[in-house]
């Protein structure tokens, strides 16, 4: 995918000092198993959620979201740990309870100036997420960093950097939606199920139940209903594709009945692809 930089907007963001936000209570320590599925896609995914309320300003947005983070980390304690390598050479989480990284930021721009964020723009939108300076690999990055950027229009953007080995798409939205519910003082409808050891390979392999991977299921989780008290996001989407060779299917439109297909290919391959499709 070509660089989608928004040349019309020169976004300037002033970031504050990063702080560690540990769980609000003592949490389980030790090593947390990651399945072979988790091992395969241990990449950093950057996403943003844009909020603009007609009845609330952004004065306390960062405080509300930050104060809810330690509470939700009690339920999702592995996110407060750090990635390491096990004695078997596998990626694993050391549940140290160190916490997630949180940053407050501000800009003189307005959210409307961001334009169409359904097209990833790492140059502009990348300023709305916090990445660990100097980190050379995922072992030097916490599983989650969060940045709240206040805009002069009264809106704000929550930008997240999360390792895909901790969440798939549904898992990420369950976490963010639960975080939002906690910020609004609500109890969790369904605390997360954290035991991934049920995905360990068995020796010898056993097939003991039907596989329903291709069954039609009802969509019970919306990717667009996150609410920290300022209503649902007016915009949300990826900052950039997590890998050069990847494809993302994202719902689009007011009723979410359309699909945006984001394709990442090396430049030479993308040129051939566009020619074949006559784009």
C-alpha positions as CSV (number, residue, x, y, z in Angstrom):
1,X,0.0,0.0,0.0
2,X,1.4,3.4,-0.9
3,X,2.2,6.0,1.7
4,X,-1.1,7.6,2.5
5,X,0.4,10.7,4.1
6,X,-2.0,13.7,4.4
7,X,0.0,16.4,2.7
8,X,-2.6,19.1,3.5
9,X,-2.2,18.6,7.3
10,X,1.0,19.2,9.1
11,X,0.0,17.7,12.4
12,X,2.0,18.9,15.3
13,X,1.6,17.0,18.6
14,X,3.2,17.8,21.9
15,X,3.6,14.7,24.0
16,X,4.0,14.7,27.7
17,X,6.2,12.3,29.7
18,X,5.2,8.7,29.6
19,X,4.1,7.1,32.8
20,X,3.7,3.5,33.9
21,X,0.2,2.5,34.9
22,X,0.2,-0.8,36.9
23,X,-2.9,-2.8,37.9
24,X,-4.9,-1.3,40.7
25,X,-4.5,-4.5,42.8
26,X,-1.9,-7.2,43.2
27,X,-2.2,-9.6,40.3
28,X,-1.0,-13.1,39.5
29,X,2.7,-13.3,38.8
30,X,4.7,-15.9,36.8
31,X,4.9,-16.9,33.2
32,X,1.8,-16.7,31.0
33,X,1.5,-19.2,28.1
34,X,1.0,-18.0,24.5
35,X,-0.3,-20.5,21.9
36,X,1.3,-21.3,18.6
37,X,-1.4,-19.1,17.0
38,X,-0.2,-16.2,19.2
39,X,3.4,-16.8,18.2
40,X,2.7,-16.5,14.5
41,X,1.6,-12.9,14.5
42,X,3.5,-11.1,17.3
43,X,3.5,-7.7,15.5
44,X,2.6,-4.3,16.8
45,X,-0.8,-3.0,15.7
46,X,-1.5,0.7,16.0
47,X,-5.0,2.0,16.0
48,X,-6.8,5.3,16.9
49,X,-10.2,6.1,18.1
50,X,-11.5,9.7,17.6
51,X,-14.1,11.1,20.0
52,X,-16.0,14.4,19.7
53,X,-19.0,15.0,22.0
54,X,-21.6,17.8,21.5
55,X,-22.2,17.9,25.3
56,X,-18.7,17.3,26.8
57,X,-15.3,18.8,26.3
58,X,-12.0,17.1,26.5
59,X,-10.7,18.7,29.7
60,X,-10.7,15.5,31.8
61,X,-10.6,12.9,29.0
62,X,-7.0,11.8,29.7
63,X,-7.7,11.6,33.5
64,X,-10.8,9.5,33.1
65,X,-9.2,7.1,30.6
66,X,-6.0,6.8,32.7
67,X,-7.9,6.2,35.9
68,X,-9.9,3.4,34.4
69,X,-6.8,1.7,33.0
70,X,-5.4,0.2,36.3
71,X,-8.9,-1.2,37.0
72,X,-9.2,-3.0,33.7
73,X,-5.6,-4.3,34.0
74,X,-6.6,-6.2,37.2
75,X,-8.9,-8.3,34.9
76,X,-6.4,-8.4,32.0
77,X,-3.2,-8.7,34.1
78,X,-0.9,-10.3,31.4
79,X,-1.1,-6.9,29.5
80,X,0.7,-5.4,32.5
81,X,3.6,-7.8,32.0
82,X,6.5,-8.0,29.6
83,X,7.3,-10.3,26.7
84,X,10.2,-12.7,27.0
85,X,11.5,-16.0,25.6
86,X,10.8,-19.2,27.4
87,X,13.3,-22.1,28.0
88,X,11.8,-23.7,25.0
89,X,12.6,-20.7,22.8
90,X,8.9,-19.6,22.6
91,X,7.4,-16.2,23.1
92,X,5.9,-16.0,26.6
93,X,4.6,-13.3,29.0
94,X,6.4,-12.6,32.2
95,X,3.5,-11.3,34.4
96,X,5.6,-8.7,36.3
97,X,2.7,-6.3,36.9
98,X,4.9,-3.4,35.7
99,X,1.9,-1.9,33.8
100,X,1.0,-0.3,30.5
101,X,2.6,2.9,29.3
102,X,0.3,6.0,29.2
103,X,1.0,9.4,27.6
104,X,-1.0,12.6,27.5
105,X,-0.6,14.9,24.5
106,X,-2.2,17.9,22.8
107,X,-2.4,19.5,19.4
108,X,-3.7,22.8,17.9
109,X,-5.4,20.9,15.1
110,X,-9.0,19.9,14.9
111,X,-10.2,16.3,14.5
112,X,-12.0,17.1,11.3
113,X,-8.6,18.0,9.7
114,X,-7.6,14.4,9.9
115,X,-9.8,13.6,7.0
116,X,-10.5,10.1,5.9
117,X,-8.7,7.9,8.3
118,X,-9.9,4.7,6.7
119,X,-6.8,4.9,4.6
120,X,-3.8,4.3,6.9
121,X,-1.5,7.2,7.2
122,X,1.6,6.4,9.3
123,X,3.2,9.8,8.8
124,X,0.3,11.8,10.2
125,X,-1.7,9.3,12.3
126,X,1.5,7.9,13.7
127,X,1.9,11.0,15.8
128,X,-1.3,10.0,17.7
129,X,0.2,6.8,19.2
130,X,3.2,6.4,21.5
131,X,6.0,4.1,20.5
132,X,8.9,3.3,22.9
133,X,12.0,5.3,21.7
134,X,14.9,3.2,20.7
135,X,13.1,-0.1,21.0
136,X,14.6,-2.6,18.5
137,X,12.3,-5.5,18.9
138,X,9.0,-6.5,20.6
139,X,10.9,-7.8,23.7
140,X,11.8,-4.1,24.4
141,X,8.2,-2.9,24.1
142,X,5.4,-3.3,26.6
143,X,2.3,-5.2,25.3
144,X,0.3,-2.0,25.4
145,X,1.0,1.7,25.2
146,X,-1.8,4.3,25.2
147,X,-1.8,8.0,24.2
148,X,-4.7,10.5,24.7
149,X,-4.3,13.5,22.4
150,X,-6.5,16.5,23.0
151,X,-7.6,18.6,20.0
152,X,-8.5,22.3,20.1
153,X,-12.0,21.5,18.9
154,X,-12.8,19.8,22.2
155,X,-12.4,16.3,20.8
156,X,-9.6,13.8,21.6
157,X,-8.0,10.7,20.1
158,X,-7.1,7.6,21.9
159,X,-4.1,6.0,20.2
160,X,-3.1,2.4,21.1
161,X,0.0,0.4,20.3
162,X,-0.7,-3.3,21.1
163,X,1.1,-6.5,20.4
164,X,-1.2,-8.8,18.3
165,X,0.1,-11.8,20.3
166,X,-2.0,-10.4,23.2
167,X,-5.2,-9.7,21.3
168,X,-6.7,-10.7,18.0
169,X,-9.3,-8.2,16.5
170,X,-12.2,-9.4,18.7
171,X,-10.1,-9.7,21.8
172,X,-8.7,-6.1,21.3
173,X,-12.2,-4.7,21.0
174,X,-13.4,-6.7,24.0
175,X,-10.6,-5.1,26.0
176,X,-11.1,-1.6,24.7
177,X,-14.9,-1.8,25.2
178,X,-14.4,-3.1,28.7
179,X,-12.0,-0.3,29.4
180,X,-14.6,2.2,28.2
181,X,-17.3,0.6,30.4
182,X,-15.0,0.8,33.4
183,X,-14.4,4.5,32.7
184,X,-18.1,5.0,32.8
185,X,-18.4,3.2,36.1
186,X,-20.1,0.1,34.7
187,X,-19.3,-3.5,35.8
188,X,-17.9,-5.9,33.2
189,X,-20.6,-8.0,31.5
190,X,-18.1,-10.8,30.8
191,X,-14.7,-10.8,32.5
192,X,-12.0,-12.1,30.1
193,X,-11.2,-15.8,29.8
194,X,-7.4,-15.8,30.1
195,X,-6.4,-19.5,30.1
196,X,-4.7,-20.1,26.8
197,X,-3.3,-23.4,27.9
198,X,-6.4,-25.1,26.4
199,X,-4.7,-24.4,23.0
200,X,-1.6,-26.4,23.8
201,X,-0.9,-29.1,21.4
202,X,-1.6,-32.6,22.7
203,X,0.7,-35.6,22.2
204,X,-0.6,-37.5,20.4
205,X,-3.1,-35.2,18.7
206,X,-6.8,-35.9,19.5
207,X,-10.0,-34.9,17.8
208,X,-12.7,-35.0,20.4
209,X,-15.3,-32.5,19.3
210,X,-16.8,-30.9,16.1
211,X,-15.0,-28.0,14.5
212,X,-17.3,-25.1,13.7
213,X,-14.7,-22.8,12.2
214,X,-16.9,-22.2,9.1
215,X,-20.3,-21.9,10.8
216,X,-22.3,-18.8,10.3
217,X,-22.4,-16.9,13.6
218,X,-24.2,-13.7,14.8
219,X,-22.0,-10.7,15.2
220,X,-22.4,-10.0,18.9
221,X,-19.5,-7.5,19.2
222,X,-19.4,-4.2,17.4
223,X,-16.0,-2.7,16.5
224,X,-17.5,0.8,16.7
225,X,-19.2,1.0,20.1
226,X,-16.3,1.9,22.4
227,X,-17.5,4.6,24.8
228,X,-15.5,6.2,27.6
229,X,-18.3,8.6,28.3
230,X,-18.0,10.8,25.2
231,X,-20.1,8.6,23.0
232,X,-18.9,6.2,20.4
233,X,-16.0,7.1,18.1
234,X,-16.8,9.4,15.3
235,X,-13.8,7.8,13.5
236,X,-11.6,4.8,14.1
237,X,-9.1,2.8,12.1
238,X,-5.6,1.5,11.8
239,X,-2.6,3.9,11.8
240,X,-0.7,1.6,9.4
241,X,-0.7,-1.9,8.2
242,X,1.2,-4.1,10.8
243,X,3.2,-5.9,8.1
244,X,4.2,-5.2,4.5
245,X,2.4,-8.3,3.2
246,X,-1.0,-8.3,4.8
247,X,-4.7,-7.9,4.1
248,X,-7.3,-6.3,6.4
249,X,-11.0,-6.4,6.0
250,X,-12.7,-3.5,7.9
251,X,-16.4,-2.8,8.1
252,X,-17.4,0.7,6.7
253,X,-20.4,2.9,6.3
254,X,-23.0,4.2,8.8
255,X,-24.7,0.7,9.0
256,X,-21.3,-1.1,8.7
257,X,-22.6,-3.1,5.8
258,X,-19.8,-2.2,3.4
259,X,-16.2,-3.4,3.6
260,X,-12.9,-1.6,3.2
261,X,-10.1,-4.0,2.0
262,X,-6.6,-2.8,2.9
263,X,-3.8,-4.6,1.1
264,X,-0.1,-4.3,1.9
265,X,2.4,-5.4,-0.7
266,X,6.0,-4.5,-1.6
267,X,6.1,-1.6,-4.0
268,X,7.1,-3.7,-7.0
269,X,4.3,-6.2,-6.4
270,X,1.7,-3.4,-5.7
271,X,2.5,-1.9,-9.1
272,X,1.8,-5.2,-10.8
273,X,-1.3,-5.7,-8.7
274,X,-2.7,-2.3,-9.6
275,X,-2.0,-2.9,-13.3
276,X,-3.8,-6.2,-13.2
277,X,-6.8,-4.6,-11.6
278,X,-6.5,-1.5,-13.9
279,X,-6.5,0.8,-10.9
